[in-house]
């Protein structure tokens, strides 16, 4: 059966409310979208694409990421193979400054406008902040690219330092909705994550804040995450799909189905019509080549190219060729300032 909202088809409601008036779907309405059947999927994706084109345009923002410090993290995020608490094979490794600059140059060569430096930590210590300062300065001197960072939870002083360095965007995901968060992480709280996000927004840096779906959450909890991201109003939402990693508590979960992933993409676009919605980890496993195309025609307007932190991504040339085929230009660097 097709889901209904107050006697009206949810896709008709979304067309009038989101596409027509730019008003995001509510949490309850997102849940109705997530409950629609596979027979409505193509109509749903087409509507989400119309919303994306209306409020975001055809350009796609391309980003590369690199891990400054990999593995050995003290936190217990149940999806993450970088936690030092699990038996996953990832072990602590640090990059040096020349390696960071080399990675930034490789990212810029793909046409990307952004390069994100990531560290597997609860939050940065003095050593990491100093290496960030040196690394950002070296990258900015050598490469014409925006620098973003993802270093865990921050103090106000650290937020101010990152602004002073010239970091223009900070990533800190909510990961899951508040009600499911304790099933995902026990070493810190949802509110601790939220506080870092609020400080970043108030600093003037752009906030990149998304989550991970397919971790065993209910559809209600998935809709809750979309709504809580909407309340936070981040500049960008990276949408990750669980890629079960050996040795982690979620290592035995089944990956999401392609149709569920596509439905989730469309629902998040309808909940976040004016937000950059980025393909992030897990899309290769969950969506494959055909699903990746469908998502770009169903609400996605940004991609991470190349490899992720501990998993392999698609060949960047494949993503760039697909964008060219779909006539979706890469967002120019000067448009990101």
C-alpha positions in Angstrom: 0.0 0.0 0.0 1.1 3.5 -0.7 1.8 5.6 2.4 -0.7 8.4 3.1 -0.5 11.7 5.0 -3.8 13.1 6.1 -5.5 11.4 3.3 -3.1 12.7 0.6 -0.3 10.8 -1.1 3.1 11.6 0.5 4.7 12.3 -2.9 2.0 14.8 -3.8 2.5 16.4 -0.4 6.2 16.6 -0.9 5.9 18.0 -4.4 3.7 20.9 -3.2 5.5 21.4 0.1 9.2 20.9 -0.7 9.4 21.5 -4.4 6.7 24.2 -4.6 7.4 26.1 -1.4 10.9 25.0 -0.2 9.5 23.7 3.1 11.4 20.6 4.4 9.5 17.5 5.2 8.8 16.9 8.9 10.1 13.9 10.8 6.7 12.2 10.4 6.6 12.9 6.7 10.2 11.6 6.2 9.0 8.4 7.9 6.1 8.1 5.4 8.6 8.5 2.5 10.9 5.8 4.0 7.8 3.5 4.2 6.9 3.9 0.5 7.1 0.7 -1.6 9.6 -0.2 -4.3 6.8 0.5 -6.9 7.1 4.2 -6.0 10.9 4.4 -5.9 11.4 5.9 -9.4 8.8 8.5 -8.8 10.4 9.4 -5.5 13.9 9.7 -7.0 12.6 11.9 -9.8 11.0 14.2 -7.3 14.1 14.4 -5.1 16.1 15.2 -8.2 13.7 18.0 -9.1 14.2 19.4 -5.6 18.0 19.1 -5.9 18.0 20.9 -9.2 15.6 23.6 -8.0 17.5 24.5 -4.8 21.1 23.3 -5.5 21.4 23.3 -9.3 23.3 20.8 -11.5 26.9 21.3 -10.1 28.4 18.6 -8.0 31.0 19.4 -5.2 33.9 17.0 -5.3 36.1 16.3 -2.3 39.0 14.1 -1.4 39.9 13.0 2.1 43.0 11.7 3.8 43.7 10.4 7.3 46.4 12.3 9.2 46.2 9.8 12.0 44.6 6.4 11.3 43.6 3.8 13.9 44.2 3.6 17.7 41.1 5.7 18.5 40.0 5.4 22.2 36.3 5.7 21.3 34.0 2.7 20.7 31.9 3.8 17.7 30.6 0.3 16.9 30.8 0.7 13.1 34.4 1.9 13.0 37.5 -0.3 12.5 39.8 2.5 13.8 38.7 2.0 17.4 41.5 0.7 19.5 38.9 -1.2 21.6 38.1 -3.7 18.8 40.0 -6.5 17.1 39.9 -5.0 13.7 43.2 -5.0 11.7 43.6 -1.2 11.5 46.5 0.0 13.6 47.7 3.5 14.5 49.6 5.3 11.7 50.5 9.0 11.3 51.1 10.9 8.0 53.9 13.5 7.7 53.4 17.0 6.1 54.9 16.1 2.7 52.5 13.2 2.5 49.6 15.5 3.3 50.6 18.0 0.6 51.1 15.2 -1.9 47.6 13.9 -1.2 46.1 17.4 -1.5 47.8 17.8 -4.9 46.4 14.5 -6.1 42.9 15.5 -4.9 43.1 18.9 -6.7 44.2 17.1 -9.9 40.7 15.4 -10.0 39.0 18.8 -10.1 38.0 18.7 -6.5 37.5 21.9 -4.6 37.9 20.5 -1.1 40.5 18.4 0.7 39.6 17.1 4.2 42.1 16.1 6.8 40.8 13.5 9.2 42.2 12.1 12.4 40.9 9.1 14.4 40.8 10.7 17.9 38.3 11.6 20.5 39.5 15.1 20.1 42.8 16.8 19.1 45.7 17.2 21.5 48.4 19.8 21.3 50.6 17.6 19.0 47.7 17.1 16.5 46.8 20.8 16.5 50.4 21.8 15.8 50.6 19.2 13.0 47.3 20.6 11.6 48.7 24.1 11.7 51.8 23.1 9.8 49.9 20.9 7.4 47.2 23.5 6.5 49.8 26.2 5.9 51.8 23.8 3.7 48.8 22.8 1.7 47.5 26.4 1.2 51.0 27.4 0.0 51.2 24.6 -2.5 47.7 23.8 -3.7 44.7 25.9 -4.8 42.1 24.0 -2.8 39.9 24.5 0.3 41.0 22.7 3.4 38.5 21.0 5.7 39.1 19.0 8.9 37.5 16.2 11.0 39.3 15.8 14.3 36.6 14.7 16.7 35.2 16.8 19.5 36.6 20.2 20.1 37.0 22.8 22.8 36.1 26.5 22.0 39.9 27.3 22.0 40.5 24.6 19.4 37.6 25.9 17.2 39.1 29.3 17.3 42.5 27.9 16.4 41.1 26.1 13.3 39.5 29.3 12.2 42.8 31.1 12.6 44.5 28.4 10.5 42.1 29.0 7.6 40.1 25.7 7.9 36.9 26.6 6.1 34.7 23.6 6.9 34.6 21.1 9.8 33.1 17.7 9.8 31.6 16.2 12.9 28.8 13.7 12.2 25.8 13.0 14.5 26.2 9.4 13.3 22.7 8.4 14.5 19.6 9.9 15.8 19.5 10.7 19.5 17.4 7.6 20.5 19.7 5.1 18.7 23.0 6.8 19.5 23.6 4.8 22.8 23.5 1.6 20.7 26.2 3.0 18.5 28.6 4.7 20.9 29.0 4.4 24.6 32.3 6.4 25.3 30.7 9.8 24.6 27.2 11.2 24.3 25.0 12.6 21.5 25.0 16.0 23.3 28.8 16.1 23.3 28.8 15.7 19.5 26.0 18.3 19.2 28.0 20.8 21.3 31.0 20.6 18.9 28.6 21.1 16.0 27.1 24.2 17.5 30.5 25.8 18.3 31.6 25.2 14.7 28.5 26.9 13.3 28.9 29.9 15.6 32.6 30.2 14.6 31.8 31.0 11.0 33.3 27.8 9.7 31.0 25.7 7.5 29.6 22.7 9.3 29.6 19.3 7.6 27.5 17.0 9.7 25.8 13.8 8.6 25.4 10.2 9.7 25.5 6.6 9.0 22.5 4.5 8.0 22.0 0.7 7.9 23.3 0.1 11.5 20.2 -1.7 12.7 18.2 1.4 13.4 14.5 1.5 12.7 12.9 3.6 10.0 11.6 5.8 12.8 15.1 6.3 14.0 16.4 7.0 10.5 13.7 9.7 10.1 14.7 11.1 13.5 18.3 11.5 12.3 17.1 13.4 9.2 15.0 15.7 11.4 17.8 16.3 13.9 20.2 17.2 11.1 17.5 19.5 9.7 17.3 21.3 13.1 21.1 21.8 13.1 21.1 23.2 9.5 24.6 22.1 8.5 26.1 23.4 5.3 26.7 19.8 4.1 25.3 16.4 5.1 27.5 13.4 4.2 25.4 10.2 4.0 27.3 7.1 4.9 26.0 3.5 4.4 27.3 0.8 6.8 30.1 -1.2 5.3 30.4 -3.9 8.0 34.0 -4.1 9.1 35.5 -7.3 10.5 36.2 -7.2 14.2 33.7 -4.4 15.0 30.4 -4.9 16.9 28.5 -4.2 13.7 30.8 -6.4 11.6 28.1 -9.1 11.1 25.3 -6.9 10.0 23.9 -7.2 6.5 24.5 -4.2 4.3 21.4 -2.2 3.3 19.6 -3.1 0.2 20.1 -0.8 -2.8 16.4 0.2 -2.8 16.5 1.1 0.9 19.6 3.2 0.4 18.1 5.1 -2.6 14.9 5.7 -0.6 17.0 7.1 2.2 18.8 9.4 -0.2 15.6 10.8 -1.6 14.0 11.1 1.9 17.1 13.1 3.2 16.9 15.4 0.2 13.3 16.1 0.8 14.1 16.8 4.5 17.1 19.0 3.5 16.3 20.7 0.3 18.9 23.5 0.6 21.8 21.4 2.0 24.7 19.8 0.1 24.0 16.1 0.3 27.2 14.1 -0.2 27.9 10.5 -1.1 30.2 9.2 1.6 31.4 5.8 2.8 29.7 2.5 1.8 28.1 3.6 -1.4 30.2 1.2 -3.5 29.0 -1.8 -1.5 25.4 -0.7 -1.0 24.7 0.9 -4.4 27.2 -0.4 -6.9 27.6 1.4 -10.3 23.9 1.6 -11.2 22.8 2.7 -7.8 25.5 5.4 -7.7 24.0 6.8 -10.9 20.4 6.6 -9.5 21.5 8.4 -6.4 23.0 11.3 -8.4 19.6 11.4 -10.1 17.8 11.2 -6.8 19.1 14.0 -4.6 22.8 13.7 -4.2 24.9 16.7 -5.3 28.4 16.0 -3.8 30.8 13.1 -3.8 33.9 12.0 -2.1 36.3 10.6 -4.7 38.9 8.0 -4.3 39.4 5.9 -1.1 37.9 6.5 2.3 39.7 6.2 5.6 39.9 2.4 5.9 38.0 1.2 2.9 38.5 1.4 -0.8 36.3 3.7 -3.0 35.7 3.9 -6.7 38.3 4.9 -9.1 38.0 8.8 -9.3 38.0 8.6 -13.1 34.8 6.5 -13.0 33.0 9.1 -10.9 34.2 12.0 -13.0 33.2 10.2 -16.2 29.7 9.6 -14.7 29.3 13.2 -13.8 30.4 14.2 -17.3 27.9 11.7 -18.8 25.1 13.1 -16.6 26.1 16.7 -17.6 26.7 17.6 -14.0 29.6 20.1 -13.8 32.1 20.0 -11.0 31.6 22.9 -8.7 34.4 25.4 -9.3 36.7 26.4 -6.5 35.8 30.1 -6.6 32.1 29.1 -6.0 33.0 27.6 -2.7 34.5 30.7 -1.1 
